[in-house]
Amino acid sequence: MDTVLIHGKPVELRISAAARNRLADRPTPLLAEMELYFSCLVRKRVRFQDLDGRDGTVNALQGLNVCFRPVTTAECRMVDAGEEVPTTAMPVVNPAAFVPHWLTIDYRRGGWLGEFGYQRSD
């Protein structure tokens, strides 16, 4: 099991064998962004994209960087599942308080799957 520090807080990485194999085959590093979305509801999701050189990412494994990004919207709006609402970074005084305890990454049926959580698995 691997661990990475994000904002000084350890995050347990649970990377499947399929994901590790796919990471080894990629020509460019992958970014797994743990997004915590605050609006009228709280939503969490992992977004996958090519590493784009942005600040605040942490090298977790060869070929994998991770980051944590709390975001918010200007207004509370319920939208269709496929519609994206523009977000902006949410200023957080103590981001470590919101960093999750674990991140799971898998690769199945040609796509990346991710989940993160706050309950420890002791």
N, C-alpha and C positions, 0 to 999 in steps of 0.2 A: 504494500500500500504506500502511495506517495502522499506527501503533504507539501503545500505551498503556503507562504505567508502573504496575505493580502491585508494591507493597512495594519500590519503587525499582528494579525490574527491568523492562527493556523487553520487551513482548510484541507480536509481530507479528500484526496482525489481517488475516485473509484473508476478506473478506466478499463473497459472490457478488452479482451484479447483481440476481438475484431477491430475495435477502435485503434488499438496500438498498431496493429498490422496496417490499417489504412493510413495512419499518421506517418508510418515509415515509408509508404508509397507516394505520399504527396510531394510535389516539387516545391511548394511554398508552405510556410508555417500556417497553422490554423489558429484563429482566435475564438475562444469560447467566452462569450460575454454573459455574465449572470446579471440579468436585468430585473430590478425590483421596481415595479411601476406603482406609483401612488396617484390616485385620482379619486373618483367616488368609491372605487373598489381598490383593493391591493391585488396585484397580479405578479407572479414571478415566472420567468422563463429564461431559457438559455438560448442565445442567438449565436449562430456559427457563421463565420466569414473569414476570408483570407486576412492574415495579419496586415494591418495598414499603417503601422508605425506610430499609432497614437500613443500618447502618454498614459501612464497608469496601468499598463499591462505588465504581467509577471510571467517570466518564462517558467513553465511548470514541468515540461518534459521536452525532449528533443522533438521539435515540430509542433509544439503546443504552447500557446500563451493563454492566460486567463485574465479576466478582469471582473470587477464588480461595479455596477453602474446603477445607482438609484436615479430614477427619472420621474417626472410629473408632467401633467398637461395644464394648460392655461384655464381649461374649463372641464367640468364633469359632463361627459357625453357618452351615452351608450351607442355603440356602433355595431354594424354587421361584423361577423367573425372575421371576414377577409379584409376589412377596411383598416388601414393603419392611421392612427391619430398622431399628429406631430408631437414629439416630446422634447423636453429640455432637461438638462442635467439638474438634479435637485440638490441645492446646497445643504450639506449635512455637516453639522459641527463635529460629530464623532462618528465617522463612517465605520469604524471597527465594530460599533454596536449593532450594525445592520449586516455585516459580512456573515454569510452562512457558515455552518460547521462542515458541510460536505458538498461535493460536486460529483455527479455520476455522468460519465460520457460513454455512449455506445455508438456503434455504426451498424445499421441493419437496413436491408433492402435498398441500398444505394443512398442512404441518408443518415445524417448525424442526429442523434437523440441526446438530450441532456436534461438533467433535473438537479436542483439543489435544495437543501433543507436546513432546518435549524435545530432539529432534535438529534442529539448525539446517539450513536449506535453502540453504546458500551455493553 
